[in-house]
């Protein structure tokens, strides 16, 4: 799907399913302000540029690594986060353009 394409019903369903889990919704809220929410963790890379290391998300959430990896994959499939590999670590940041398109679709179609 092109970046400028409007979201269809299937896209919105994936977004709603991803955000329907309280832990995934909480992670998205944390990623909105990574400096404040993850300031206690020594950054591996620039949080604004590449996002938050998955190990820091796991530590803050207090969940198993496999659970957090599964949650992040779900958010990625829904197009809500973008992964960036830094060495052996994966970092995640919100896809603000996609989130804006989701908000427009909800305002226009729901």
Order of alpha helices (4+ residues) and beta strands (2+ residues): alpha-alpha-alpha-alpha-beta-alpha-alpha-beta-beta-alpha
